[in-house]
């Protein structure tokens, strides 16, 4: 990486992402079939608020040239804390099982910032109510967490890192939800390639995305990727879970609400996917529907994706996709000729029992459409 600039790296990565697309047969676009039975959250519109502020990404616009989400379109689950008042240089407090409590100046870590590549984030509460738009993928740069830990100097008792972010919002529904932090083992952070992100798509982190520093743990849900990080606490195996972890226990597929951090399983995303757009086409005089969608999550690529359009219809292999990198999303498409009008459900499945697919198994990302013409 020393021979190219960070900007050149971003440009190269964007082109690689575009290469994940594929060409499809030409046809006359007759229209877009809308999804039905979903929420009415504003899409692509910044919603006012602090903790309750939102921005839902418009996934329907994805195509092979738009797989990297611009900073101003990346989803927002929680906006900048309106009660966070900060002046002067940003610092990270290191305490707990350390040789000596320390204060790290973020500016002193700038020389350790490096390109981290494309990385997808998904809110663990992403749902049909918001058209699954709490999901985006961008290019990040940051400091590997191992280099940060070197500055904190853990003692031999330390086995876990508690990453703590600011959470001073005036519009909490109750005090119960206050606190933004997650506890990881050192092994979990190393295996995921975790880092403290300072740049997004070649620019400094935007205000609502953790300015000036946030945690990114590749392939973990966004609730574990703490924003506005200001403290790093070194803990041992007897550490209780944080309030934030307990709040998101169900959404990260925990067994109940574990009281101890050691009883939390990693909050990782399984292989999954959903449809984002259904086109009605006329191709060579025939009516054809083309379904576009995205795949993400999982710990390894797979070519075992299947699609089904109703429970009484057989599954068939998903036609066009090429998973190259599970850290980001993959575009897919499938041509479909329904035999009769009616309501259909677009559901994916991985035909490989060795790959965990908890949300797909529950039909979590199923989307419905009404076909009026065949």
URVENNOR-V700100 format. One record per residue. PHI is phi as a letter, one per 20 degrees, with the letter a starting at -180 (none if undefined). NEAR is the number of other C-alpha atoms within 8 Angstrom. D_LAST is the distance of its C-alpha to the last C-alpha in whole Angstrom. Layout:
[[PHI	NEAR	D_LAST] [PHI	NEAR	D_LAST]]
This chain:
[[none	4	53] [f	4	56] [e	4	55] [c	7	53] [f	8	52] [f	9	50] [f	7	48] [f	8	48] [f	10	46] [f	13	44] [f	8	43] [f	8	42] [f	11	41] [f	10	38] [f	8	37] [f	8	37] [f	10	34] [g	11	32] [f	8	33] [f	12	31] [f	13	28] [b	8	26] [e	4	24] [c	4	20] [g	4	19] [f	5	19] [a	8	16] [e	7	15] [f	8	15] [e	8	13] [r	7	14] [d	8	14] [e	11	13] [f	8	16] [f	9	17] [c	8	18] [m	5	21] [d	9	24] [f	8	27] [d	6	28] [g	8	31] [g	6	31] [d	10	30] [m	9	32] [c	7	35] [f	8	38] [e	7	39] [f	7	43] [p	9	45] [d	13	47] [f	13	46] [e	11	43] [f	13	42] [b	13	38] [b	15	36] [e	16	32] [f	13	31] [e	9	28] [f	8	26] [f	6	23] [e	6	25] [f	9	26] [b	8	25] [f	11	27] [d	7	30] [c	9	30] [e	12	31] [d	10	34] [e	10	34] [f	8	37] [g	9	40] [f	4	39] [d	10	35] [f	14	36] [g	12	36] [c	12	39] [e	11	39] [b	10	43] [e	14	45] [g	11	48] [f	12	51] [f	9	52] [d	7	55] [e	10	56] [d	5	59] [c	4	60] [c	4	62] [n	4	64] [f	7	62] [f	9	60] [c	9	61] [d	12	60] [e	11	63] [d	14	63] [b	13	65] [n	8	65] [e	12	66] [c	13	67] [f	7	71] [b	6	71] [g	10	69] [c	8	68] [c	8	66] [d	10	64] [e	10	63] [g	10	60] [f	7	61] [f	7	63] [e	10	60] [g	8	58] [f	5	60] [e	9	58] [f	11	54] [b	8	52] [f	10	48] [d	8	46] [n	9	43] [f	11	39] [b	12	39] [e	14	36] [c	11	37] [c	10	35] [f	11	37] [f	10	37] [e	6	36] [g	11	32] [b	11	30] [f	10	26] [g	9	29] [d	14	29] [l	9	26] [l	11	28] [e	14	29] [e	16	33] [b	13	32] [b	13	33] [b	14	35] [b	14	38] [e	15	41] [c	15	44] [c	14	48] [a	14	51] [d	15	54] [g	12	53] [f	12	54] [f	7	57] [f	9	59] [f	10	59] [f	9	60] [g	8	63] [f	7	64] [e	11	64] [m	9	66] [f	12	65] [e	8	68] [f	5	68] [f	8	66] [f	12	63] [c	11	60] [c	12	57] [d	13	57] [d	12	56] [e	13	54] [d	13	55] [d	13	53] [f	12	54] [b	9	52] [e	9	54] [d	11	51] [e	9	52] [d	8	49] [f	10	49] [f	5	48] [b	6	51] [f	6	54] [g	4	52] [e	10	49] [f	11	52] [o	9	52] [c	11	50] [a	14	51] [b	13	51] [d	11	53] [c	9	52] [f	9	54] [g	9	55] [f	6	53] [f	9	50] [f	12	51] [f	10	52] [f	7	49] [e	9	46] [m	10	48] [f	13	49] [b	11	50] [e	12	51] [e	14	49] [c	15	50] [c	11	48] [c	14	44] [l	10	43] [m	11	46] [c	6	47] [g	9	50] [g	13	48] [f	10	46] [g	9	48] [f	9	45] [d	11	44] [o	13	48] [g	13	50] [d	11	53] [b	12	52] [c	15	49] [e	13	49] [c	10	46] [d	12	45] [g	10	42] [m	14	40] [e	12	41] [f	14	39] [g	10	41] [f	8	43] [e	10	45] [e	11	45] [f	16	48] [e	12	48] [l	11	52] [f	14	53] [c	11	57] [b	11	59] [c	12	59] [d	12	60] [e	15	61] [c	14	61] [d	10	62] [f	8	60] [e	8	61] [f	9	60] [f	8	58] [f	13	54] [e	10	54] [g	11	52] [f	12	49] [f	10	48] [f	11	49] [f	8	46] [d	10	44] [f	13	44] [f	10	41] [f	8	39] [d	11	41] [m	7	40] [e	11	44] [e	7	46] [m	6	47] [c	8	49] [f	12	51] [e	8	55] [d	10	56] [f	13	54] [f	10	54] [e	7	52] [e	8	49] [e	6	47] [g	7	45] [e	9	43] [e	9	40] [e	9	37] [f	12	35] [f	12	32] [b	12	29] [r	11	26] [b	13	23] [f	12	20] [c	11	21] [a	11	18] [c	12	14] [d	12	13] [d	13	10] [c	13	11] [d	12	11] [c	10	13] [l	5	15] [n	5	12] [d	6	9] [e	10	7] [c	11	8] [d	11	9] [d	12	13] [e	13	15] [d	12	19] [a	12	21] [c	12	25] [d	13	27] [b	14	31] [m	14	34] [n	13	36] [d	7	39] [a	6	37] [f	9	35] [b	6	32] [d	6	30] [d	8	28] [f	11	25] [c	12	22] [c	12	19] [b	13	17] [d	10	14] [a	9	16] [f	7	19] [e	4	18] [d	7	16] [f	6	19] [f	8	20] [c	7	19] [f	8	21] [f	10	21] [f	8	20] [d	8	22] [a	11	25] [b	9	29] [f	11	31] [d	7	35] [b	9	36] [f	13	36] [f	11	38] [c	11	35] [d	13	31] [c	14	29] [f	15	26] [c	13	23] [b	12	19] [b	10	16] [e	9	13] [b	8	10] [c	8	7] [f	6	6] [e	5	6] [b	7	6] [f	10	6] [q	7	10] [e	8	12] [c	10	13] [d	12	16] [e	14	17] [c	13	20] [d	13	22] [b	9	25] [e	10	28] [e	7	29] [b	6	32] [f	6	35] [e	4	37] [d	8	35] [f	8	36] [b	10	32] [f	7	34] [f	10	31] [f	12	28] [f	8	29] [e	6	29] [m	8	26] [f	8	27] [d	12	25] [f	11	22] [c	12	19] [d	11	17] [c	12	13] [d	12	11] [e	11	7] [d	6	7] [b	5	4] [c	9	0]]
